[in-house]
């Protein structure tokens, strides 16, 4: 018996799947070589004090103390492992994040004090779920932050049954097209899989997957 797969609107997704696959392959081909250059966003600072420019707003963040977020917060980056991050307004992030749990913590950095834009980095072995519709339509950015203390290493990125793309990796902020892949339906087809490592033995793995209602970020460090 032949089974026909349809999207939410009821139409066949075969042609759409090819378009999504080609688009993501193009993204990988364009993005992975650039990771080895010095272009792009600055990396988070080295691990150190939990202070970030004298910012004292962490106690007033709407997401601090929310029962569904079962991870402690710290002020500023601390760690040497590449980590998932979410960037946006505190209000948008408090709505988008439905749960965060595991063995780790969340660091908070202010990106733009005037607009209230912040970056939350998730450290350790964690599982974060987000409201898919809100996270897809809001100005929330997804990515992996590679701290200066990580040094130089390698990154491997794969999606579905496609080829694994590898490249040298240096400290930087690596944006991921999670919102656009969610909107196009690519995350319904297969998760994004990311692995990083360096010569000192620091290894991390991250996955981005989705259900009808959720975007799920999984990380092991």
Number of C-alpha atoms within 10 A of each C-alpha: 3 4 5 9 11 11 12 10 7 8 11 13 18 13 9 15 16 11 14 19 18 12 14 18 17 11 13 19 12 11 15 19 14 15 21 18 11 11 9 12 12 15 16 22 18 17 16 10 11 14 15 15 10 8 13 10 12 17 11 10 16 14 19 16 14 13 11 12 20 17 21 13 21 19 22 25 25 23 19 18 23 32 25 29 23 19 21 22 20 20 13 18 25 17 14 21 21 18 17 22 17 17 14 18 19 25 20 25 22 23 14 12 10 7 10 12 18 19 24 24 25 29 25 19 18 21 19 20 21 22 17 21 16 18 22 19 12 14 14 19 17 21 17 19 23 27 24 20 17 22 17 16 19 17 21 18 20 20 22 14 9 12 12 14 16 18 17 18 24 21 24 23 21 22 17 18 13 22 22 13 19 23 14 14 18 24 23 16 16 16 19 19 17 20 18 22 21 18 11 10 8 14 16 19 20 22 19 21 20 22 11 12 12 20 24 19 22 19 22 18 17
